[in-house]
């Protein structure tokens, strides 16, 4: 069963990268893992599918250096940010455990100060397996690491997933009002496990969060679109995405947007980060004046990466949540403490 799942994911990702794998095998059931691995030894010989508009941005070019920075008004900003995020999470007595399950911000915040290489990061993950989010990309990298296989720069079928995008809002909060630094931090985080759109989308979300604080959901959606042209605009795939946004978005309705995405991205992995970022933008646009619960319900019905899209959308919507002071204070203490520890600064909030 695991072998079949790997093959399915690999074929979906190859399709997302423009490979017409149907020209190589008559059906997915005819493919085997060794077939896929053999194709990837000669990637330039693989047949390209047509039409194909979305070549991935393999190298996200962010030239702004990553500076250590602790934001003076971090505490109120984080409180507002995560009060929105918590609306997307089911009730649980252990808030920190739930957040770690969704996205391991606490571990990856250490990148902000020490800037370890990917080997060091994965070693840190291996030492804290319960705090590593349960996404296929992270788990495959950890499996390679435990087996002492070479894993850096290896192609894998989850490498454009949305896991790093889930973590991106925290980089936007840490580098509040410094969007280029936030994007650079998110991109560095993402490159540990992801490639292509998996890096680029995380950088865009972090950029928008850092720039768009204290704005409405509709303005946040516009900020995300601006971020697409601001973060690494040189690649043709980025321009293709913006061309789609100019012609198809906002379109007639949320339902029409979802139908467009389902049609345009047929065959893509369900957790593909580009697809899910476009759904998030649409949700923020069409539900800007609606209750957050309505937006989360619409995202649930739309499918794709439901949990990740709900978390990110609710974070970006950032509406106050009616929760007990104890839960809010515990969450705030946890997040601020993690940031202070990671960046080596005394509390200044």
MIVOSE-638233 format. One record per residue (C-alpha): x negated, y negated, z. Coordinates in steps of 0.2 Angstrom, whole numbers, plus 2048, in hexadecimal, padded with zeros to 3 digits. Layout:
N
<bamar><c1>X</c1><c2>Y</c2><c3>Z</c3></bamar>
...
//
This chain:
349
<bamar><c1>800</c1><c2>800</c2><c3>800</c3></bamar>
<bamar><c1>7F2</c1><c2>7F4</c2><c3>804</c3></bamar>
<bamar><c1>7EA</c1><c2>7F8</c2><c3>7F4</c3></bamar>
<bamar><c1>7FA</c1><c2>7F4</c2><c3>7EA</c3></bamar>
<bamar><c1>7FC</c1><c2>7E4</c2><c3>7F4</c3></bamar>
<bamar><c1>7EA</c1><c2>7DE</c2><c3>7EF</c3></bamar>
<bamar><c1>7ED</c1><c2>7E2</c2><c3>7DD</c3></bamar>
<bamar><c1>7FD</c1><c2>7D8</c2><c3>7DD</c3></bamar>
<bamar><c1>7F5</c1><c2>7C9</c2><c3>7E5</c3></bamar>
<bamar><c1>7E6</c1><c2>7CA</c2><c3>7D9</c3></bamar>
<bamar><c1>7F1</c1><c2>7CB</c2><c3>7CA</c3></bamar>
<bamar><c1>7FB</c1><c2>7BC</c2><c3>7D0</c3></bamar>
<bamar><c1>7EB</c1><c2>7B2</c2><c3>7D3</c3></bamar>
<bamar><c1>7E4</c1><c2>7B6</c2><c3>7C2</c3></bamar>
<bamar><c1>7F4</c1><c2>7B0</c2><c3>7BA</c3></bamar>
<bamar><c1>7F3</c1><c2>7A0</c2><c3>7C4</c3></bamar>
<bamar><c1>7E1</c1><c2>79E</c2><c3>7BD</c3></bamar>
<bamar><c1>7E7</c1><c2>7A0</c2><c3>7AC</c3></bamar>
<bamar><c1>7E2</c1><c2>7B2</c2><c3>7A8</c3></bamar>
<bamar><c1>7EE</c1><c2>7BC</c2><c3>79E</c3></bamar>
<bamar><c1>7EC</c1><c2>7CC</c2><c3>7A7</c3></bamar>
<bamar><c1>7FB</c1><c2>7D4</c2><c3>79D</c3></bamar>
<bamar><c1>7EF</c1><c2>7D4</c2><c3>78E</c3></bamar>
<bamar><c1>7E3</c1><c2>7DF</c2><c3>798</c3></bamar>
<bamar><c1>7F0</c1><c2>7EC</c2><c3>7A0</c3></bamar>
<bamar><c1>802</c1><c2>7EF</c2><c3>79A</c3></bamar>
<bamar><c1>809</c1><c2>7ED</c2><c3>7AB</c3></bamar>
<bamar><c1>804</c1><c2>7E9</c2><c3>7BD</c3></bamar>
<bamar><c1>806</c1><c2>7FB</c2><c3>7C2</c3></bamar>
<bamar><c1>7F9</c1><c2>800</c2><c3>7B6</c3></bamar>
<bamar><c1>7EC</c1><c2>7F5</c2><c3>7BE</c3></bamar>
<bamar><c1>7DF</c1><c2>7FC</c2><c3>7CB</c3></bamar>
<bamar><c1>7D4</c1><c2>7F2</c2><c3>7D6</c3></bamar>
<bamar><c1>7C5</c1><c2>7F8</c2><c3>7CD</c3></bamar>
<bamar><c1>7CD</c1><c2>7F1</c2><c3>7BD</c3></bamar>
<bamar><c1>7CF</c1><c2>7DF</c2><c3>7C5</c3></bamar>
<bamar><c1>7BD</c1><c2>7E0</c2><c3>7CC</c3></bamar>
<bamar><c1>7B6</c1><c2>7E4</c2><c3>7BB</c3></bamar>
<bamar><c1>7BF</c1><c2>7D6</c2><c3>7B3</c3></bamar>
<bamar><c1>7B8</c1><c2>7CA</c2><c3>7BF</c3></bamar>
<bamar><c1>7A6</c1><c2>7CF</c2><c3>7BB</c3></bamar>
<bamar><c1>7A9</c1><c2>7C7</c2><c3>7AA</c3></bamar>
<bamar><c1>7B6</c1><c2>7B9</c2><c3>7AD</c3></bamar>
<bamar><c1>7B2</c1><c2>7AF</c2><c3>79D</c3></bamar>
<bamar><c1>7B8</c1><c2>7BE</c2><c3>793</c3></bamar>
<bamar><c1>7C9</c1><c2>7BF</c2><c3>79A</c3></bamar>
<bamar><c1>7D7</c1><c2>7BA</c2><c3>78F</c3></bamar>
<bamar><c1>7E0</c1><c2>7A9</c2><c3>793</c3></bamar>
<bamar><c1>7F2</c1><c2>7A8</c2><c3>794</c3></bamar>
<bamar><c1>7FC</c1><c2>79A</c2><c3>78B</c3></bamar>
<bamar><c1>803</c1><c2>78E</c2><c3>78F</c3></bamar>
<bamar><c1>7F8</c1><c2>78B</c2><c3>79E</c3></bamar>
<bamar><c1>7F7</c1><c2>77A</c2><c3>7A6</c3></bamar>
<bamar><c1>7EF</c1><c2>77C</c2><c3>7B7</c3></bamar>
<bamar><c1>7DC</c1><c2>780</c2><c3>7B7</c3></bamar>
<bamar><c1>7D7</c1><c2>77F</c2><c3>7C9</c3></bamar>
<bamar><c1>7CB</c1><c2>772</c2><c3>7CF</c3></bamar>
<bamar><c1>7BC</c1><c2>77D</c2><c3>7D4</c3></bamar>
<bamar><c1>7B2</c1><c2>770</c2><c3>7DC</c3></bamar>
<bamar><c1>7BA</c1><c2>762</c2><c3>7E6</c3></bamar>
<bamar><c1>7AF</c1><c2>753</c2><c3>7E4</c3></bamar>
<bamar><c1>7B0</c1><c2>749</c2><c3>7F4</c3></bamar>
<bamar><c1>7A1</c1><c2>73E</c2><c3>7F5</c3></bamar>
<bamar><c1>7A5</c1><c2>736</c2><c3>806</c3></bamar>
<bamar><c1>79B</c1><c2>73D</c2><c3>814</c3></bamar>
<bamar><c1>7A3</c1><c2>745</c2><c3>823</c3></bamar>
<bamar><c1>7A0</c1><c2>73A</c2><c3>832</c3></bamar>
<bamar><c1>7A3</c1><c2>73E</c2><c3>844</c3></bamar>
<bamar><c1>7B2</c1><c2>733</c2><c3>849</c3></bamar>
<bamar><c1>7BD</c1><c2>733</c2><c3>858</c3></bamar>
<bamar><c1>7CD</c1><c2>728</c2><c3>855</c3></bamar>
<bamar><c1>7D1</c1><c2>71D</c2><c3>863</c3></bamar>
<bamar><c1>7E4</c1><c2>71F</c2><c3>861</c3></bamar>
<bamar><c1>7E3</c1><c2>732</c2><c3>85E</c3></bamar>
<bamar><c1>7EE</c1><c2>737</c2><c3>86C</c3></bamar>
<bamar><c1>7FE</c1><c2>72E</c2><c3>867</c3></bamar>
<bamar><c1>7FB</c1><c2>732</c2><c3>855</c3></bamar>
<bamar><c1>7F9</c1><c2>745</c2><c3>859</c3></bamar>
<bamar><c1>808</c1><c2>744</c2><c3>863</c3></bamar>
<bamar><c1>813</c1><c2>73D</c2><c3>855</c3></bamar>
<bamar><c1>80B</c1><c2>749</c2><c3>848</c3></bamar>
<bamar><c1>80D</c1><c2>759</c2><c3>852</c3></bamar>
<bamar><c1>81E</c1><c2>754</c2><c3>859</c3></bamar>
<bamar><c1>823</c1><c2>756</c2><c3>847</c3></bamar>
<bamar><c1>819</c1><c2>766</c2><c3>844</c3></bamar>
<bamar><c1>821</c1><c2>76E</c2><c3>853</c3></bamar>
<bamar><c1>832</c1><c2>76D</c2><c3>84B</c3></bamar>
<bamar><c1>82D</c1><c2>77A</c2><c3>83E</c3></bamar>
<bamar><c1>827</c1><c2>786</c2><c3>84B</c3></bamar>
<bamar><c1>834</c1><c2>792</c2><c3>854</c3></bamar>
<bamar><c1>835</c1><c2>790</c2><c3>866</c3></bamar>
<bamar><c1>827</c1><c2>799</c2><c3>870</c3></bamar>
<bamar><c1>821</c1><c2>798</c2><c3>881</c3></bamar>
<bamar><c1>80F</c1><c2>797</c2><c3>87B</c3></bamar>
<bamar><c1>80D</c1><c2>788</c2><c3>870</c3></bamar>
<bamar><c1>7FA</c1><c2>789</c2><c3>86E</c3></bamar>
<bamar><c1>7FB</c1><c2>79C</c2><c3>869</c3></bamar>
<bamar><c1>809</c1><c2>798</c2><c3>85C</c3></bamar>
<bamar><c1>7FE</c1><c2>78A</c2><c3>854</c3></bamar>
<bamar><c1>7EF</c1><c2>794</c2><c3>854</c3></bamar>
<bamar><c1>7F9</c1><c2>7A2</c2><c3>84B</c3></bamar>
<bamar><c1>7FE</c1><c2>796</c2><c3>83D</c3></bamar>
<bamar><c1>7ED</c1><c2>78D</c2><c3>83B</c3></bamar>
<bamar><c1>7DD</c1><c2>78E</c2><c3>845</c3></bamar>
<bamar><c1>7DA</c1><c2>77C</c2><c3>847</c3></bamar>
<bamar><c1>7D2</c1><c2>77F</c2><c3>858</c3></bamar>
<bamar><c1>7C4</c1><c2>789</c2><c3>850</c3></bamar>
<bamar><c1>7C1</c1><c2>77F</c2><c3>841</c3></bamar>
<bamar><c1>7C1</c1><c2>76E</c2><c3>84A</c3></bamar>
<bamar><c1>7AF</c1><c2>773</c2><c3>84E</c3></bamar>
<bamar><c1>7AB</c1><c2>76F</c2><c3>83C</c3></bamar>
<bamar><c1>7AD</c1><c2>75D</c2><c3>83F</c3></bamar>
<bamar><c1>79D</c1><c2>75C</c2><c3>84A</c3></bamar>
<bamar><c1>791</c1><c2>76A</c2><c3>847</c3></bamar>
<bamar><c1>795</c1><c2>76D</c2><c3>834</c3></bamar>
<bamar><c1>790</c1><c2>77F</c2><c3>834</c3></bamar>
<bamar><c1>78E</c1><c2>789</c2><c3>824</c3></bamar>
<bamar><c1>79B</c1><c2>795</c2><c3>81F</c3></bamar>
<bamar><c1>792</c1><c2>7A4</c2><c3>827</c3></bamar>
<bamar><c1>792</c1><c2>79C</c2><c3>838</c3></bamar>
<bamar><c1>7A5</c1><c2>798</c2><c3>836</c3></bamar>
<bamar><c1>7AA</c1><c2>7AA</c2><c3>832</c3></bamar>
<bamar><c1>79F</c1><c2>7B0</c2><c3>841</c3></bamar>
<bamar><c1>7A9</c1><c2>7A4</c2><c3>84C</c3></bamar>
<bamar><c1>7B9</c1><c2>7AB</c2><c3>845</c3></bamar>
<bamar><c1>7B3</c1><c2>7BD</c2><c3>848</c3></bamar>
<bamar><c1>7B0</c1><c2>7B8</c2><c3>85A</c3></bamar>
<bamar><c1>7C1</c1><c2>7B1</c2><c3>85C</c3></bamar>
<bamar><c1>7CC</c1><c2>7BC</c2><c3>851</c3></bamar>
<bamar><c1>7DC</c1><c2>7B8</c2><c3>85B</c3></bamar>
<bamar><c1>7DA</c1><c2>7A6</c2><c3>856</c3></bamar>
<bamar><c1>7D8</c1><c2>7A8</c2><c3>844</c3></bamar>
<bamar><c1>7E8</c1><c2>7A6</c2><c3>83A</c3></bamar>
<bamar><c1>7EF</c1><c2>7B5</c2><c3>832</c3></bamar>
<bamar><c1>7EE</c1><c2>7B1</c2><c3>820</c3></bamar>
<bamar><c1>7E7</c1><c2>7BD</c2><c3>813</c3></bamar>
<bamar><c1>7D9</c1><c2>7B2</c2><c3>80E</c3></bamar>
<bamar><c1>7D1</c1><c2>7B0</c2><c3>820</c3></bamar>
<bamar><c1>7D4</c1><c2>7C3</c2><c3>823</c3></bamar>
<bamar><c1>7CC</c1><c2>7C8</c2><c3>813</c3></bamar>
<bamar><c1>7BC</c1><c2>7BE</c2><c3>817</c3></bamar>
<bamar><c1>7BC</c1><c2>7C5</c2><c3>829</c3></bamar>
<bamar><c1>7BD</c1><c2>7D6</c2><c3>822</c3></bamar>
<bamar><c1>7AE</c1><c2>7D3</c2><c3>816</c3></bamar>
<bamar><c1>7A4</c1><c2>7CC</c2><c3>824</c3></bamar>
<bamar><c1>7A8</c1><c2>7DA</c2><c3>830</c3></bamar>
<bamar><c1>7A3</c1><c2>7E6</c2><c3>822</c3></bamar>
<bamar><c1>793</c1><c2>7DC</c2><c3>81F</c3></bamar>
<bamar><c1>797</c1><c2>7DA</c2><c3>80D</c3></bamar>
<bamar><c1>792</c1><c2>7CA</c2><c3>804</c3></bamar>
<bamar><c1>7A1</c1><c2>7BF</c2><c3>803</c3></bamar>
<bamar><c1>79C</c1><c2>7AD</c2><c3>7FF</c3></bamar>
<bamar><c1>7A1</c1><c2>7A7</c2><c3>7EE</c3></bamar>
<bamar><c1>7AA</c1><c2>7B8</c2><c3>7EB</c3></bamar>
<bamar><c1>7BB</c1><c2>7B7</c2><c3>7E2</c3></bamar>
<bamar><c1>7C9</c1><c2>7BD</c2><c3>7EC</c3></bamar>
<bamar><c1>7DC</c1><c2>7BD</c2><c3>7E8</c3></bamar>
<bamar><c1>7E0</c1><c2>7B2</c2><c3>7F7</c3></bamar>
<bamar><c1>7D4</c1><c2>7A4</c2><c3>7F3</c3></bamar>
<bamar><c1>7E0</c1><c2>797</c2><c3>7ED</c3></bamar>
<bamar><c1>7EC</c1><c2>79A</c2><c3>7FC</c3></bamar>
<bamar><c1>7F4</c1><c2>78D</c2><c3>807</c3></bamar>
<bamar><c1>7EC</c1><c2>792</c2><c3>817</c3></bamar>
<bamar><c1>7DF</c1><c2>783</c2><c3>817</c3></bamar>
<bamar><c1>7EE</c1><c2>777</c2><c3>813</c3></bamar>
<bamar><c1>7F6</c1><c2>77C</c2><c3>823</c3></bamar>
<bamar><c1>7E7</c1><c2>776</c2><c3>82C</c3></bamar>
<bamar><c1>7E5</c1><c2>766</c2><c3>822</c3></bamar>
<bamar><c1>7F1</c1><c2>75B</c2><c3>82D</c3></bamar>
<bamar><c1>7E5</c1><c2>75C</c2><c3>83C</c3></bamar>
<bamar><c1>7D7</c1><c2>755</c2><c3>832</c3></bamar>
<bamar><c1>7E2</c1><c2>746</c2><c3>82C</c3></bamar>
<bamar><c1>7E5</c1><c2>743</c2><c3>83F</c3></bamar>
<bamar><c1>7D3</c1><c2>744</c2><c3>844</c3></bamar>
<bamar><c1>7CD</c1><c2>739</c2><c3>836</c3></bamar>
<bamar><c1>7DC</c1><c2>72D</c2><c3>838</c3></bamar>
<bamar><c1>7DB</c1><c2>71E</c2><c3>82C</c3></bamar>
<bamar><c1>7CC</c1><c2>726</c2><c3>824</c3></bamar>
<bamar><c1>7D4</c1><c2>730</c2><c3>816</c3></bamar>
<bamar><c1>7C4</c1><c2>734</c2><c3>80C</c3></bamar>
<bamar><c1>7BC</c1><c2>73B</c2><c3>81C</c3></bamar>
<bamar><c1>7CC</c1><c2>745</c2><c3>820</c3></bamar>
<bamar><c1>7CC</c1><c2>74C</c2><c3>80E</c3></bamar>
<bamar><c1>7B9</c1><c2>751</c2><c3>80F</c3></bamar>
<bamar><c1>7BC</c1><c2>759</c2><c3>820</c3></bamar>
<bamar><c1>7CB</c1><c2>763</c2><c3>819</c3></bamar>
<bamar><c1>7C2</c1><c2>768</c2><c3>80A</c3></bamar>
<bamar><c1>7B3</c1><c2>76E</c2><c3>814</c3></bamar>
<bamar><c1>7BE</c1><c2>778</c2><c3>81F</c3></bamar>
<bamar><c1>7C7</c1><c2>780</c2><c3>810</c3></bamar>
<bamar><c1>7B7</c1><c2>784</c2><c3>806</c3></bamar>
<bamar><c1>7B3</c1><c2>791</c2><c3>814</c3></bamar>
<bamar><c1>7C0</c1><c2>79D</c2><c3>80D</c3></bamar>
<bamar><c1>7C9</c1><c2>795</c2><c3>7FE</c3></bamar>
<bamar><c1>7C5</c1><c2>78E</c2><c3>7ED</c3></bamar>
<bamar><c1>7CD</c1><c2>784</c2><c3>7DF</c3></bamar>
<bamar><c1>7DE</c1><c2>77E</c2><c3>7E4</c3></bamar>
<bamar><c1>7DC</c1><c2>785</c2><c3>7F5</c3></bamar>
<bamar><c1>7CF</c1><c2>777</c2><c3>7F9</c3></bamar>
<bamar><c1>7D7</c1><c2>769</c2><c3>7EF</c3></bamar>
<bamar><c1>7E8</c1><c2>76A</c2><c3>7F7</c3></bamar>
<bamar><c1>7E1</c1><c2>76A</c2><c3>808</c3></bamar>
<bamar><c1>7D7</c1><c2>75A</c2><c3>804</c3></bamar>
<bamar><c1>7E7</c1><c2>752</c2><c3>7FD</c3></bamar>
<bamar><c1>7F1</c1><c2>756</c2><c3>80C</c3></bamar>
<bamar><c1>7E4</c1><c2>750</c2><c3>818</c3></bamar>
<bamar><c1>7E1</c1><c2>740</c2><c3>80E</c3></bamar>
<bamar><c1>7F4</c1><c2>73C</c2><c3>80E</c3></bamar>
<bamar><c1>7F6</c1><c2>73F</c2><c3>821</c3></bamar>
<bamar><c1>7E7</c1><c2>734</c2><c3>825</c3></bamar>
<bamar><c1>7EE</c1><c2>726</c2><c3>81A</c3></bamar>
<bamar><c1>800</c1><c2>728</c2><c3>81C</c3></bamar>
<bamar><c1>803</c1><c2>727</c2><c3>82F</c3></bamar>
<bamar><c1>812</c1><c2>71E</c2><c3>835</c3></bamar>
<bamar><c1>81B</c1><c2>71F</c2><c3>824</c3></bamar>
<bamar><c1>82B</c1><c2>727</c2><c3>81F</c3></bamar>
<bamar><c1>82C</c1><c2>738</c2><c3>817</c3></bamar>
<bamar><c1>830</c1><c2>730</c2><c3>806</c3></bamar>
<bamar><c1>820</c1><c2>725</c2><c3>807</c3></bamar>
<bamar><c1>816</c1><c2>734</c2><c3>80D</c3></bamar>
<bamar><c1>81C</c1><c2>73E</c2><c3>7FD</c3></bamar>
<bamar><c1>816</c1><c2>72F</c2><c3>7F2</c3></bamar>
<bamar><c1>805</c1><c2>72F</c2><c3>7FC</c3></bamar>
<bamar><c1>803</c1><c2>741</c2><c3>7F9</c3></bamar>
<bamar><c1>805</c1><c2>73E</c2><c3>7E6</c3></bamar>
<bamar><c1>7F9</c1><c2>730</c2><c3>7E7</c3></bamar>
<bamar><c1>7ED</c1><c2>73B</c2><c3>7F0</c3></bamar>
<bamar><c1>7ED</c1><c2>747</c2><c3>7E1</c3></bamar>
<bamar><c1>7E5</c1><c2>73A</c2><c3>7D6</c3></bamar>
<bamar><c1>7DA</c1><c2>733</c2><c3>7E4</c3></bamar>
<bamar><c1>7D2</c1><c2>744</c2><c3>7E9</c3></bamar>
<bamar><c1>7C8</c1><c2>74B</c2><c3>7DB</c3></bamar>
<bamar><c1>7D1</c1><c2>745</c2><c3>7CC</c3></bamar>
<bamar><c1>7C4</c1><c2>74A</c2><c3>7BF</c3></bamar>
<bamar><c1>7CA</c1><c2>75C</c2><c3>7BC</c3></bamar>
<bamar><c1>7D7</c1><c2>75F</c2><c3>7AE</c3></bamar>
<bamar><c1>7E1</c1><c2>769</c2><c3>7BA</c3></bamar>
<bamar><c1>7E4</c1><c2>75A</c2><c3>7C5</c3></bamar>
<bamar><c1>7EA</c1><c2>750</c2><c3>7B7</c3></bamar>
<bamar><c1>7F5</c1><c2>75D</c2><c3>7B1</c3></bamar>
<bamar><c1>7FE</c1><c2>75E</c2><c3>7C2</c3></bamar>
<bamar><c1>800</c1><c2>74B</c2><c3>7C2</c3></bamar>
<bamar><c1>807</c1><c2>74C</c2><c3>7B0</c3></bamar>
<bamar><c1>814</c1><c2>758</c2><c3>7B7</c3></bamar>
<bamar><c1>818</c1><c2>74D</c2><c3>7C5</c3></bamar>
<bamar><c1>81A</c1><c2>73E</c2><c3>7BA</c3></bamar>
<bamar><c1>826</c1><c2>747</c2><c3>7AE</c3></bamar>
<bamar><c1>82F</c1><c2>753</c2><c3>7BA</c3></bamar>
<bamar><c1>82F</c1><c2>74B</c2><c3>7CB</c3></bamar>
<bamar><c1>83A</c1><c2>745</c2><c3>7D3</c3></bamar>
<bamar><c1>846</c1><c2>74C</c2><c3>7C6</c3></bamar>
<bamar><c1>858</c1><c2>74F</c2><c3>7C9</c3></bamar>
<bamar><c1>859</c1><c2>758</c2><c3>7DA</c3></bamar>
<bamar><c1>84F</c1><c2>762</c2><c3>7E7</c3></bamar>
<bamar><c1>858</c1><c2>772</c2><c3>7DF</c3></bamar>
<bamar><c1>852</c1><c2>76D</c2><c3>7CE</c3></bamar>
<bamar><c1>840</c1><c2>76A</c2><c3>7D4</c3></bamar>
<bamar><c1>840</c1><c2>77B</c2><c3>7DC</c3></bamar>
<bamar><c1>846</c1><c2>783</c2><c3>7CC</c3></bamar>
<bamar><c1>839</c1><c2>77A</c2><c3>7C2</c3></bamar>
<bamar><c1>82B</c1><c2>780</c2><c3>7CE</c3></bamar>
<bamar><c1>832</c1><c2>792</c2><c3>7CE</c3></bamar>
<bamar><c1>832</c1><c2>792</c2><c3>7BB</c3></bamar>
<bamar><c1>821</c1><c2>789</c2><c3>7B8</c3></bamar>
<bamar><c1>818</c1><c2>793</c2><c3>7C5</c3></bamar>
<bamar><c1>820</c1><c2>7A4</c2><c3>7C1</c3></bamar>
<bamar><c1>813</c1><c2>7B2</c2><c3>7C5</c3></bamar>
<bamar><c1>809</c1><c2>7A7</c2><c3>7D1</c3></bamar>
<bamar><c1>805</c1><c2>7AD</c2><c3>7E3</c3></bamar>
<bamar><c1>812</c1><c2>7A9</c2><c3>7F0</c3></bamar>
<bamar><c1>806</c1><c2>7A0</c2><c3>7FB</c3></bamar>
<bamar><c1>7FD</c1><c2>797</c2><c3>7EC</c3></bamar>
<bamar><c1>7F9</c1><c2>786</c2><c3>7F3</c3></bamar>
<bamar><c1>7FD</c1><c2>77B</c2><c3>7E4</c3></bamar>
<bamar><c1>80E</c1><c2>782</c2><c3>7E3</c3></bamar>
<bamar><c1>812</c1><c2>77F</c2><c3>7F5</c3></bamar>
<bamar><c1>80B</c1><c2>76E</c2><c3>7F5</c3></bamar>
<bamar><c1>817</c1><c2>769</c2><c3>7E7</c3></bamar>
<bamar><c1>825</c1><c2>770</c2><c3>7F1</c3></bamar>
<bamar><c1>820</c1><c2>766</c2><c3>800</c3></bamar>
<bamar><c1>820</c1><c2>756</c2><c3>7F6</c3></bamar>
<bamar><c1>831</c1><c2>75A</c2><c3>7F0</c3></bamar>
<bamar><c1>838</c1><c2>75E</c2><c3>801</c3></bamar>
<bamar><c1>831</c1><c2>74D</c2><c3>808</c3></bamar>
<bamar><c1>839</c1><c2>744</c2><c3>7FA</c3></bamar>
<bamar><c1>84A</c1><c2>74B</c2><c3>7F9</c3></bamar>
<bamar><c1>84C</c1><c2>74D</c2><c3>80C</c3></bamar>
<bamar><c1>844</c1><c2>73C</c2><c3>811</c3></bamar>
<bamar><c1>855</c1><c2>736</c2><c3>818</c3></bamar>
<bamar><c1>85B</c1><c2>747</c2><c3>81F</c3></bamar>
<bamar><c1>858</c1><c2>750</c2><c3>82F</c3></bamar>
<bamar><c1>848</c1><c2>75A</c2><c3>831</c3></bamar>
<bamar><c1>852</c1><c2>76A</c2><c3>834</c3></bamar>
<bamar><c1>85B</c1><c2>767</c2><c3>823</c3></bamar>
<bamar><c1>84A</c1><c2>766</c2><c3>81A</c3></bamar>
<bamar><c1>843</c1><c2>775</c2><c3>823</c3></bamar>
<bamar><c1>852</c1><c2>77F</c2><c3>81E</c3></bamar>
<bamar><c1>850</c1><c2>77A</c2><c3>80C</c3></bamar>
<bamar><c1>83E</c1><c2>77F</c2><c3>80C</c3></bamar>
<bamar><c1>843</c1><c2>790</c2><c3>813</c3></bamar>
<bamar><c1>84F</c1><c2>793</c2><c3>805</c3></bamar>
<bamar><c1>842</c1><c2>78D</c2><c3>7F8</c3></bamar>
<bamar><c1>836</c1><c2>79C</c2><c3>7FD</c3></bamar>
<bamar><c1>824</c1><c2>79C</c2><c3>7F9</c3></bamar>
<bamar><c1>819</c1><c2>799</c2><c3>809</c3></bamar>
<bamar><c1>828</c1><c2>795</c2><c3>814</c3></bamar>
<bamar><c1>81F</c1><c2>794</c2><c3>825</c3></bamar>
<bamar><c1>810</c1><c2>789</c2><c3>81E</c3></bamar>
<bamar><c1>81C</c1><c2>77E</c2><c3>814</c3></bamar>
<bamar><c1>827</c1><c2>77B</c2><c3>823</c3></bamar>
<bamar><c1>818</c1><c2>777</c2><c3>82F</c3></bamar>
<bamar><c1>810</c1><c2>76B</c2><c3>823</c3></bamar>
<bamar><c1>820</c1><c2>762</c2><c3>81E</c3></bamar>
<bamar><c1>826</c1><c2>760</c2><c3>830</c3></bamar>
<bamar><c1>815</c1><c2>75A</c2><c3>834</c3></bamar>
<bamar><c1>816</c1><c2>74D</c2><c3>826</c3></bamar>
<bamar><c1>828</c1><c2>748</c2><c3>82A</c3></bamar>
<bamar><c1>822</c1><c2>746</c2><c3>83C</c3></bamar>
<bamar><c1>832</c1><c2>742</c2><c3>845</c3></bamar>
<bamar><c1>833</c1><c2>742</c2><c3>858</c3></bamar>
<bamar><c1>839</c1><c2>753</c2><c3>85F</c3></bamar>
<bamar><c1>843</c1><c2>755</c2><c3>86F</c3></bamar>
<bamar><c1>838</c1><c2>760</c2><c3>879</c3></bamar>
<bamar><c1>834</c1><c2>760</c2><c3>88B</c3></bamar>
<bamar><c1>826</c1><c2>755</c2><c3>892</c3></bamar>
<bamar><c1>81D</c1><c2>764</c2><c3>898</c3></bamar>
<bamar><c1>81C</c1><c2>76C</c2><c3>886</c3></bamar>
<bamar><c1>817</c1><c2>75B</c2><c3>87E</c3></bamar>
<bamar><c1>80A</c1><c2>758</c2><c3>88B</c3></bamar>
<bamar><c1>803</c1><c2>769</c2><c3>88A</c3></bamar>
<bamar><c1>802</c1><c2>768</c2><c3>877</c3></bamar>
<bamar><c1>7FA</c1><c2>757</c2><c3>877</c3></bamar>
<bamar><c1>7ED</c1><c2>75C</c2><c3>884</c3></bamar>
<bamar><c1>7E8</c1><c2>76B</c2><c3>87A</c3></bamar>
<bamar><c1>7E6</c1><c2>762</c2><c3>86A</c3></bamar>
<bamar><c1>7DD</c1><c2>753</c2><c3>871</c3></bamar>
<bamar><c1>7D2</c1><c2>75E</c2><c3>87B</c3></bamar>
<bamar><c1>7CD</c1><c2>768</c2><c3>86C</c3></bamar>
<bamar><c1>7C9</c1><c2>759</c2><c3>862</c3></bamar>
<bamar><c1>7BF</c1><c2>751</c2><c3>870</c3></bamar>
<bamar><c1>7B5</c1><c2>761</c2><c3>872</c3></bamar>
<bamar><c1>7B2</c1><c2>763</c2><c3>85F</c3></bamar>
<bamar><c1>7AC</c1><c2>752</c2><c3>85C</c3></bamar>
<bamar><c1>7A2</c1><c2>750</c2><c3>86C</c3></bamar>
<bamar><c1>7AA</c1><c2>73F</c2><c3>872</c3></bamar>
<bamar><c1>7B1</c1><c2>73B</c2><c3>883</c3></bamar>
<bamar><c1>7C4</c1><c2>738</c2><c3>883</c3></bamar>
<bamar><c1>7C8</c1><c2>726</c2><c3>87E</c3></bamar>
<bamar><c1>7DB</c1><c2>727</c2><c3>87E</c3></bamar>
//
